[in-house]
Amino acid sequence: MNVELIELSPCKKQLRVKLDVEEVDQAFDRVTGQFRKQANLPGFRKGKAPREKVEAEFKDKIEEEVKQQLMSDAYRRAMDEQGLKPVTNPDIEEIQFGRGQTLEFMATIETAPEFELPEYKGLPGKRERVEISDNDVEKAINALRDQRGQYENVEREIQDGDFAVVNYTGTSEGKALTEYAPTARGLTEQNKYWLHVHAEAKDDHFIPGFTAQLVGAKAGDKRDVKVDFPEDFVAKELAGRKGEYAVEVVEVKEKKLPDLDDEFAKGWGTESLDKLREGVRADLENDRKNKAESDVRAQVLEVLIDKCDLKDLPDSVVGAETRGMVYNIVQQNQQRGVGKDEIERNKEQIYATANMAAQDRVKAAFIVQRIAKEENIEATQEEIAGHLSMLAQQNKMDVQEFYKKVQENDGMHEIVNAVLHDKVVGFLVENAKIEEVDPAPPAEEAHSHSHSHG
C-alpha cells in the first residue's frame, strides 16, 4: 500500500491511497468465495455453484463488498501509518477500482489541532465568600410573600403601586403603531390588559411615563396618554417616536399580601416563620456557594484558554458548535418575545457572537482532552450513569428511555465528554491558586420593557 499525505491546512489533511493489484484481486477471490458458500442457484446445491456463475450472478454485490472492505481497511491502516486522529468522518473520493486494477482513492479528513499544553496547575482565580445577611433573608421572604399575593378590585382612584386593567389603542402621528412596527401588535391595541402603575416614569415597566398618567383615574374613566418611546425601546422601529394612547380603565386592583406569620410559613411546608427563615437562609447559602464555585470554574478555564496558543481549529467542528449556539440564541430571543423580523435583522451579530463562543468551547474541549490524557483522568461507568440520570431527570424522562434515545442519536460520546470535562475542570480548580474575596455589591435591577405583569 502506498499513502501520500497532503496538508491542506493545519487541521485538514488529504490522503491519496493506492493498493496493489495483487491485494485487490485477493480480496475479489476471498469475497467471491464467501458469496459462493451462501449461493443458492438453480440446478446447484447450496455452496456448490461454479465460481464463474456466482461471479456473474452477484457481480455488483461482490464489487460493492470488496470496495467497502478494501477502502475501510486501507483507510484505517493509512491513519495508523500516518499517526493521524481524525475528528470527523472522512470525505472519500474514488479514483480507480476494479478486478485486475489498483485501488486508488482520496480521503479528506479533519484532525485535532497540534499545540503545546501550557502549565495548567496553579492557575489564578477568585472565589467570593458566601455571606448571607438578615436583609438577604428578608428580601427572599418578601419575594415568597409577593408570590402569594391576591389581586382585589377596589372602588377608588388609581394610586401608585396599583394594577390597572385597561383597554388601549396606540398611534403615532395619527397612524397605527403597526404601520411603523408591523410586529408590535400588542403595543398597538389591547383589551383587559394588566399594567403595574408607577408614579415615577423611570420605574415604569411598560413605556416610561405611561402608567403615571393613569394615577387618579377610576374604573370607567378614559384618558389620553402621551409617551416618548425611548431610544433603546424593544421595538426599534418606534424608538425615539412620540406616541398617543386612547386608554379606558376597566378595573382598578390592589395587591394584598398575606401576613408574615406562622400560618404563612405553613403554606411553604414549614412549621413556623422562624423555621421558614432558617430554610431560606440555607437555600440562599447553597445557591451562592454553587454560583461561587461555578464562577471559579469558568475563571480557571478562561485563564487556561488564554494561556494556550491554539489558533487553528477544525472548521467542521467549529461550524457544528456554532450552528448549535445560533439555535440556542434564537430560541432564547423568541422566548423573550423578540420577533422574527428583528432576529433576521440581527442574524450577522447573532452568528458572530455564536462563532466566538463556539471557538472557545472547541478550544476548551481539545485542551481538556489533552489534560485528561496527561493526568490519566477517565469517566467511570458510575459517573456516566449518574450524568445520564441527571439529564433524564432534567428532561422529565425515565432513565432507560432517555438512555435509549441517547444511543439512537449516537450521543454517548457527548455524554462521556461532558463527564470528562467536569472532572478535568474540577482537577484544575483543585490545583489552582484561589483567592477568597469579599462578595461584590448586588447589581441594581435593570428595568425591562416587558408587556405583562407576570
N, C-alpha and C positions, 0 to 999 in steps of 0.2 A: 504493500500500500504506500502511495506517495501522497503527502499532505503539504500544500503550500499555504502559508498564513499571510494574509494581507491585513494590515492595521488601518481601518478606515477612520477611526478616531480613538482616543484613549479607552473608551468603553464599548467600542463597536469593532468587531473583527469579521473577516470573511475567510473561510477556508475552502480551498479547492482540493477536493479529494479524488484520487484516481486508484481504482482497484484493477489488478492484473486480470487478463482474460482467463487464466487458469482458475483463479478464485471464483470468478463469475460462473464459469462452466461447471465447476464442482458444486456450486450452490444450485444450479439448474438440475444437475443429476440427483442431488440429495432431495430436493423438494419434489421432483418428478417421482422419485421412489416412494416418498411419503403419500403422494396422491394415488399411486398405483396400489398401495396396500389397502386403501379405503375405497377404491373404484368399484362400482357395480355396473359393468357394461353388458349389454345384451349379448348372449352367447358365451359368456365367460363367468366363471366363479369369481366371487369377491377376491380381489387381490391377485388374480391370475391373468388379467388382460395384458396383451403385449404393450411394452413401453411406448412404441410409436403411436398406438391407438389412444393411450392415456394422454400423450403429449398433444395429439390432435384435438381430443375431446375437451381438455381442460387448459388449452394453450394460454388464454388470457388470465385465468386464475393463477396458473403456475407462475407466469411472468410477474403478476402483481405481488404474489407471496415472496418470490425471490428478491424482487426490488425492495420490498419492505424490510425483509430480513437483512439484506446486504447493507442498505443505507443506514438502518438503525444501528447495526453492529459497527459499521465503518465510522459513523458519526461519534459513537461512544469511544472507540479507540482513538480517533483523532483528538477528541477532547483530552483524553488521558495523556496522549503523546505530547500535546502542546501545553499541558498543565493549565487548561482553561476551565473556569467555573461559570457557565452561563447563568444569567438571572432571568432569561426569558426563553420561550421555545424558539427553536431555530427557524429561519425562513429558508426553505430548501428549494433550490432550482436545479432540476435535472438537465444534464448536458448530453449525456450519451448512455444508453443501456440496451443490452440485448445479448442473446446467446452468441458466443464467438466474438464478443466485443469487450473492450474495457468498460467499466462503470465509472462515469465521471459525474460529479455533482458539486454544486457550491452551497455552502451553508453560511448564512449571515446570522451572527449572534451578538447579543449584548452581554457584557461581562461586568462583574463587580469592579469598582474603581480600585486602583492601587494607590495607597497613601501610607505615610508614616504616622503611626499612632503616637500622639504626644503623651506626656506624663499625665496620667489620669487619677493619680492619688494625690490628696492634699488640695483638691480644688476648693476655692473660696465660696462661701455662701453665708447668708444672714437669715436667722430664724427669729421671728417675732415671739417675745414672751407672751404667754397666754394669761391675760388678766381680765377677769370678769367683775365689773363694778356693780354696785347695787342699782345704779342708774340703767345699766345694760339689762339687768333682770326686769326692772320696772317697764322699760320700753318694750321688751318681749311680752310681758304680761298684758300690757295695754294693747299690743297687736292681737293677742288672743281674744281680749275683751272686744276689740273692734270687730273681729270675725263673727261674734255672737250678737252684734248689734241688730236692733229691729227698726225698720223704717215705718214711722207712723204719720198719717195725714194730720196736718194742723190747719186750723181755720184762722190764719193770721197772715201778715205781710212776710215776705221772704226776708230772712236775716242771713248774715254771714255764717257759713257753715251748713246751711240747709241744703236740701236736694230739691231742685225744681224739675218737674216733669213738664215738658214743653212740646209744642208743635212749632216748627220754624221753616221759613223759606229764605234762602240766601241769594243775593245778587251782587254784582259789581258793575257800576256804571249802567245800571238798568238791564244787564244781561245775566242770565242764569250762570252760576259758577261753573257748571259743566261745560259751558261754551269755551271757557279758558282751560279747564282741567276736566276732561271727559270722565276720568276715573273717580272724581271727587263727588260722586252722587250723594254720599252720606253727609257731606258738608253743605250740599245744596238744599236738601229737603229731608225732614224727619218728622215723624209723628210719635207722640208719647215718649220722647227721648229724655233720659235722665241726665241732669247736669249737677255737678257739685259746685255750689255757689261760693265764690271767693271775692270778698270786697276789695282785696288788693289784686291789681291786674297781674302782677308778677307771679302770683300764686295760682293763676287760672290754668287748669289742666286742658282746657278746650282751646279757645282762641283768647290770647291775652286781652283782658278788659271786657270780654263778652258777659260773663255771669255777674260782674259787678253792677252792670246796668239793669239787672233784674231785682236788685235789693229794693225792698219797699213795695213790690208788686204782690198781688194776691191771685188766687185761683180765679180764672175767668178774665183777668186783665190782659191787654195786648200792649206790647212795647215795640218800638222801632229801635234796634240796636245797631250801632255803627262800630266797625272794627278796622284796625290796620293789621293786615296779615304780616307777621314778622318776616324778615329776610331769610331766616332759616326754617321757615314753615315746612311741614312734612309734605304738603302738596306744592312742589316747587313752582308750578305754573301760577300759583296765587301769591307767591312770596312778593312782598312789597306793595301789593294792591290794597285798595280800600274796599271794604265790603259793607253791605247793608242787609240787615235781617229783620223780617217781619216775624215777631215771636208772640205766641199765645201761651199763657201759663195755664196748664191743665190741672196740676196738683202741686201742693207745697208739702214736702215731707221733712221730718226731723228724725235724725238717727238717735235712738235711745239706747244707751249702753247699759249692760247689766251691772249690778252692784258687785264690787270686788269683795266677795265673802266666801265662806266655806262651800256654800251651795254652788257658786260659780265654779269653784275648783273641782267639785264632784262631777261637773259636766265634762271635765277633761280627764276623768279617770283617777283623780287623787282624793284623799280623804279630807284634806284641809288646804287653805290658802298657803300656809307655810310649806306644806309638802309640795304644792304646785311650784312655789318659788324655788325650792331645792331642786326639783326635776328640771325646771327651766334653766337654772344655773348650770347643772350638769350637762344638759344638751348644748348650751352655748359654749361651754368649755370644750366639749368633744368636737363641735363644729370648727371652732377656731384652731384647735390642735391639728385637725385634719387639713385645714386650709394652710396653716403654717408649714406643715410637712410637705404638702403639695407644692407650695411656693419654693421651698428649698430644693426639691427635686427638679423643678423647672429651671431654677438658677444654675444649679450644678451642671445640668445637661447643656444649657445655653453657653456657659463658660467653656465647656469641652468642645462644643461645635465650633466656637470662635477660635479656639486654640488649634484646631485641626485644619491643615492645609488640604482641603478636599474640594476642589473646584469642578472636576469632571464627574458627571453622573450619567447613568444610563437614561437616555431620552424617554424610552417607553415606560420605565418605572416612574420617572417624574411625571410623565403625561398621565398615567393612570391615577396617581395620587392627586394630581391637580384636578382631574375630572371629578373625583370623589369629593374634593373640598369645594369645588364650584357648586356641586349639587347640594351640599350641606349649607353653604352660604345662601343660595337661592331659597332653600326651604325655610331657613331662619327668617329671611326677609319676608317671605309670604306669611309666615306665622305672625309677624309683627304688623301685618296689614299693608305692606308695600305692594303696590300694583305691578302688573306685568310690564306696563309701559316704562315705568321708572327703572325696573330691573334691566330691561332691554337697553335703556339709555346708559346704564352704568356697567354694562357687561364687560367692557375692557378693564375697568377698575377692579371689578369682581375677579376677573381672570388673573390680573396682575397680583392681587392680594393672595389668591389661592395658590398661584405658582410659587411665590416667595415662601409661603408656609410649607408647601409640598416639598420644596428643595431642602428645607431644614429637617423635615420629617424623614426624608430619604437619607440624608446625611447621618442623622441620628441612628437610623436602622443599621447602616453599614458599620458605624463606629461601635454600636452595641454588639453586633455580631463578632467583631474583632476582639473586643474586650472579653466577651463570653468565652471565646476560644483560648485567649491568653490565660484566663483565670479558671478554666475548666468549669464554668457555670452552665448548668443544664436545667431544663424544665423537667421535673419529675412527673410521673403519671398522676400522682395525687394532686399536684399543683394544677395540672391541665384539667383534671376532673373538677377541681374547685372553681377554676375560672369558667368552665362550661356551665357549672351550676349557677354561678353568679349571673352570667349573661342570660341564662334561661329564665331566672327569676326577674331580671330587668325587662325581659320581653314577654313576661307573663305566660311562659310556656312550660310544659313538662320537660324535665331534663333529657329524657330519652328521645322525646320528639324533637327537641332543639338539636341534640347531638346528630340525629338522623339528617336534619336539614343542613347542618354544617357539612356533613360528609357529602351530601348530594351536591352542594355548591363548591366542593373541593376546598373547604375553608379551614381544615385542621392546621395547615401550615401557618395560617394567620393567627390561630389561637395559640399555638406553640410560641410564635414570635412575640405575642403580647405578654405571655408569662415570662419569657426570657428578658424582654425589655424591662419589665417591672423588677426582676431580680437584679439585673445589671445596674439599673439606676439606684436601687436600694444599696447595692455594694458601693457605688460611687459616693453616696451620701454618708455611709458608714466610715468611709476613708477620707472624707472631705474635712476641711477646716471651717467649721461652722461657728459664726459669731452670734451670740444671743443679743438681740436688740430690743429696745422698747417698742411697743406697738405704735404704728402710725395713727395719727388722729383720724377719726372716721370722716370720710369724704361727705360733703354736703350733697344731699339727694338732689339730682337734677330733675327738672320738670320735663315731662314728655308730653307732646300734643296728642294724648290718647283721646279716643272718641267714645268711651263708655265709662261707666262708674265702677265696673268690675264687681 
